[in-house]
Amino acid sequence: MEDFSKLEKRLNHKFKNLDLLKQSLVHRSYINEHIDFKLGHNERLEFLGDAVLEIIVTEFLYHHYPDQSEGELTDWRASLVNATILSKIAYDLGLEDYLFLSKGESKDKNTKARQIILANAIEAVIGAIYLDGGIKPAKDFVKAEILSHLDRILAEGLVHDPKSLFQEKAQELFSITPHYEVLKEFGPDHEKMFEVGLYIDKELVTKGSGSSKHEAQMDAAQKGLIKKDWTN
């Protein structure tokens, strides 16, 4: 079995179930070339880790910045969980050395595709830590490795506004201003949720959700940046 002890030290979490850590680093392409591999790819762990990361960051911002508006906090959260910063954090943690990739993907270094793989991997790692140890070690990891970047982002004016970035890219490439449409409202009045569609002309690029129309639009824009490979 591969030696993950150095990575566990870097993550500051000793896994009771090492397969969770291992699976968090398995890209779908690896499974396609190794059909007998006993673990699956990391996409379900990424799905879980994305939700865990969002709630930890959201709770931290809510409690530590009581005077900021919902819109500002949404922008701050987006600046911390976008693919660009997550991939850099993953690279600094050394995750790239442990990724399970196909031969083709292994050669594809220093590309936007690798950036997305790394960003997804760190979300999967967060999901693995959460399943292995619960919310406390997941919070400890997110605070140490991700929330620690907030002061620098704010000080350097690097707050990531996905709506503005998506609009700039769409206008630059297509000379079209994207627009948003509310597709669905659900939940009781005191816990209303919104689903919005992000459109370029008549093309539905992606959908986003949130507890306000602004938050849903920000979510859709962030997903749109990743889908269009416009994260840089």
C-alpha positions in Angstrom: 0.0 0.0 0.0 1.2 3.5 -0.8 2.6 5.5 2.1 0.2 8.3 3.0 1.8 9.1 6.4 3.5 12.3 5.2 0.3 13.5 3.7 -1.7 12.7 6.9 0.8 14.8 8.8 0.4 17.6 6.3 -3.4 17.4 6.6 -3.0 17.2 10.4 -5.4 14.2 10.5 -4.6 10.6 11.2 -7.2 8.5 9.3 -8.9 5.6 11.0 -10.0 4.5 7.5 -7.1 5.2 5.2 -9.2 4.1 2.2 -11.2 7.3 2.6 -8.1 9.4 2.0 -7.0 7.2 -0.8 -10.3 7.4 -2.6 -10.5 11.2 -2.2 -7.5 11.3 -4.6 -8.8 9.0 -7.3 -9.8 10.7 -10.5 -12.4 9.1 -12.7 -9.8 8.7 -15.5 -7.8 6.3 -13.3 -10.8 4.0 -12.8 -11.3 3.8 -16.6 -7.8 2.3 -16.9 -7.9 0.2 -13.8 -11.3 -1.5 -13.8 -10.2 -3.9 -11.0 -9.3 -1.0 -8.6 -11.2 -1.8 -5.4 -12.1 1.8 -4.6 -14.3 4.1 -6.6 -13.4 7.6 -7.9 -13.7 10.7 -5.7 -16.7 12.4 -7.1 -19.1 11.4 -4.3 -16.6 12.5 -1.7 -16.2 15.8 -3.6 -19.9 16.3 -3.5 -20.0 15.8 0.2 -16.8 17.9 0.8 -18.2 20.8 -1.2 -21.2 21.0 1.1 -19.1 20.6 4.3 -16.7 23.3 3.1 -19.5 25.7 2.3 -21.3 25.3 5.7 -18.0 25.7 7.6 -17.0 28.8 5.7 -20.5 30.2 5.9 -20.8 29.6 9.7 -17.4 31.2 10.3 -18.2 34.3 8.3 -21.7 34.6 9.9 -20.3 34.6 13.4 -17.1 36.6 12.8 -18.4 39.4 10.7 -21.8 40.3 12.1 -21.8 43.8 10.5 -21.3 42.6 6.9 -24.3 42.2 4.5 -25.4 38.9 3.0 -24.1 40.0 -0.3 -20.6 40.9 1.0 -20.4 37.6 2.9 -21.4 35.7 -0.3 -18.6 37.4 -2.2 -16.1 36.6 0.5 -17.1 33.0 0.6 -16.8 32.8 -3.2 -13.3 34.2 -2.9 -12.3 31.4 -0.6 -13.9 28.4 -2.3 -13.3 29.1 -6.0 -11.3 26.7 -8.1 -8.3 28.9 -8.4 -7.6 29.3 -4.7 -8.6 25.7 -3.9 -6.2 24.3 -6.5 -3.3 26.4 -5.2 -4.0 25.2 -1.7 -4.1 21.6 -2.9 -0.8 22.1 -4.7 0.8 23.6 -1.6 -0.4 20.6 0.4 1.3 18.3 -2.0 -1.9 16.5 -3.2 -0.7 16.4 -6.8 1.9 13.9 -5.8 -0.7 11.5 -4.5 -3.4 11.8 -7.3 -4.5 8.6 -9.0 -4.7 9.7 -12.7 -4.8 8.0 -16.1 -1.6 8.0 -18.1 -3.0 10.8 -20.2 -4.1 13.0 -17.3 -0.7 12.4 -15.6 1.1 14.1 -18.4 -1.3 17.0 -18.5 0.4 19.2 -15.8 0.1 23.0 -15.4 -3.2 23.2 -17.2 -6.7 24.4 -16.3 -7.8 20.8 -16.4 -5.3 19.9 -13.7 -6.3 23.0 -11.7 -9.9 21.7 -11.6 -8.8 18.2 -10.7 -6.8 19.6 -7.7 -9.7 21.8 -6.6 -12.1 18.9 -6.7 -9.5 16.7 -4.8 -9.3 19.1 -1.9 -13.1 19.1 -1.6 -13.0 15.3 -1.7 -10.3 15.3 1.0 -12.5 17.5 3.2 -15.4 15.0 2.7 -13.0 12.2 3.6 -11.9 13.9 6.8 -15.5 14.6 7.7 -16.6 11.0 7.2 -13.5 9.7 9.1 -13.6 12.0 12.1 -16.7 14.2 12.0 -17.1 17.9 11.8 -14.4 19.0 14.3 -11.4 17.8 12.3 -13.0 19.0 9.1 -13.4 22.5 10.7 -9.8 22.4 12.0 -8.6 21.6 8.5 -10.7 24.3 6.7 -9.7 26.9 9.3 -6.0 26.1 9.0 -5.8 25.7 5.2 -8.6 27.8 3.7 -10.0 30.4 6.1 -6.4 31.4 6.9 -6.3 33.1 3.5 -9.2 35.4 4.2 -7.2 38.3 5.8 -4.8 38.4 2.8 -7.7 38.3 0.3 -9.4 41.2 2.0 -6.2 43.2 2.5 -5.1 42.8 -1.1 -8.5 43.5 -2.5 -8.8 40.0 -4.0 -12.4 39.4 -3.2 -13.7 37.2 -6.0 -17.0 38.4 -7.4 -18.1 35.6 -9.8 -21.0 37.6 -11.2 -18.7 40.4 -12.3 -16.1 38.0 -13.7 -18.6 36.0 -15.6 -20.1 39.1 -17.1 -16.7 40.4 -18.1 -15.8 37.1 -19.8 -19.2 36.9 -21.6 -18.9 40.4 -22.9 -15.3 39.9 -23.9 -15.9 36.7 -25.8 -19.5 37.1 -27.1 -20.3 40.8 -26.7 -23.3 39.6 -24.7 -24.4 40.5 -21.2 -25.5 37.3 -19.3 -28.8 37.4 -17.5 -30.4 35.4 -14.7 -33.9 34.1 -14.3 -35.6 32.7 -11.2 -36.5 29.1 -12.1 -38.0 28.0 -8.8 -38.8 29.2 -5.3 -39.4 26.6 -2.6 -39.5 26.3 1.2 -41.5 28.1 3.8 -41.5 31.9 3.8 -39.0 32.1 6.7 -36.6 29.7 4.9 -37.2 30.5 1.3 -34.8 29.0 -1.2 -34.3 30.1 -4.8 -33.0 28.4 -7.9 -31.9 30.6 -10.8 -30.7 29.9 -14.3 -27.7 31.7 -15.8 -28.1 32.4 -19.5 -25.9 33.7 -22.3 -28.5 34.8 -24.8 -30.8 31.8 -24.9 -28.3 29.2 -23.7 -28.8 28.0 -20.2 -25.3 27.8 -18.9 -25.9 26.5 -15.4 -28.2 26.7 -12.4 -27.5 28.0 -8.9 -29.3 27.9 -5.6 -29.3 29.9 -2.4 -31.4 31.5 0.4 -31.7 34.7 -1.6 -31.8 35.6 -5.3 -28.3 37.2 -5.0 -26.8 34.2 -3.4 -28.3 31.9 -6.0 -27.0 34.1 -8.8 -23.5 34.1 -7.2 -23.7 30.3 -7.0 -24.7 30.0 -10.7 -22.0 32.4 -11.8 -19.3 30.5 -9.9 -20.5 27.2 -11.5 -20.6 28.9 -14.9 -17.0 30.0 -14.5 -15.9 26.5 -13.9 -18.1 25.0 -16.6 -16.8 27.4 -19.2 -13.2 27.0 -17.9 -13.1 30.7 -17.1 -11.6 30.5 -13.6 -8.5 32.4 -14.6 
